[in-house]
Amino acid sequence: MKQAPQACYERIDSYLMKLEFTRSEADPNLYFKVEDDKPLILMLYVDDLFLQVQTLSFTNVRGRWLLNLK
């Protein structure tokens, strides 16, 4: 099952690209996006996802992510 983590990463990567995130060239696990002049920074690490936002207005998008990733 060595392909399972890669398949999972590719699925998440594809989804983040649809949400117009940009993948960092320096670290392929780092994504960023500017929405309403506010930076969104997302980091994938093993089986965790860390999201740094400046405001709480991003909660609606987070809910859509959870529904679409199932």
VENCORNOR-V197994 format. One record per residue. N is the residue number from 1. PHI is phi in radians with two decimals (NA if undefined). PSI is psi as a letter, one per 20 degrees, with the letter a starting at -180 (999 if undefined). NEAR is the number of other C-alpha atoms within 12 Angstrom. Layout:
n:phi:psi:near
N:PHI:PSI:NEAR
N:PHI:PSI:NEAR
This chain:
n:phi:psi:near
1:NA:k:7
2:-1.16:h:7
3:-1.37:i:9
4:-1.01:g:11
5:-1.09:h:15
6:-1.14:g:14
7:-1.12:g:13
8:-1.12:g:20
9:-1.07:g:23
10:-1.09:h:18
11:-1.17:g:18
12:-1.15:g:30
13:-1.03:g:27
14:-1.06:g:19
15:-1.14:g:23
16:-1.14:h:31
17:-1.14:h:17
18:-1.11:h:15
19:-1.44:j:22
20:1.19:k:16
21:-1.36:q:25
22:-1.92:p:26
23:-1.44:p:25
24:-1.20:p:18
25:-1.30:h:10
26:-1.33:h:9
27:-2.50:o:14
28:-1.17:i:19
29:-1.67:j:27
30:-1.90:p:24
31:-2.20:q:32
32:-2.53:q:28
33:-2.77:q:27
34:-1.95:p:19
35:-2.26:p:18
36:0.97:l:12
37:1.08:k:10
38:-2.14:p:16
39:-1.33:q:19
40:-2.05:p:30
41:-2.13:p:25
42:-2.22:p:28
43:-2.21:p:28
44:-1.66:p:26
45:-2.50:o:16
46:0.88:d:12
47:-2.04:k:14
48:-2.13:q:13
49:-2.30:p:21
50:-1.95:p:18
51:-2.19:p:24
52:-2.02:p:22
53:-2.28:q:23
54:-1.56:h:17
55:-2.33:r:15
56:-1.58:j:13
57:-1.21:i:14
58:-1.49:i:22
59:-1.08:h:16
60:-1.11:g:12
61:-1.16:g:18
62:-1.03:g:22
63:-1.09:g:13
64:-1.13:h:15
65:-1.04:g:19
66:-1.06:h:14
67:-1.18:h:11
68:-1.39:h:16
69:-1.50:i:17
70:-1.28:999:11
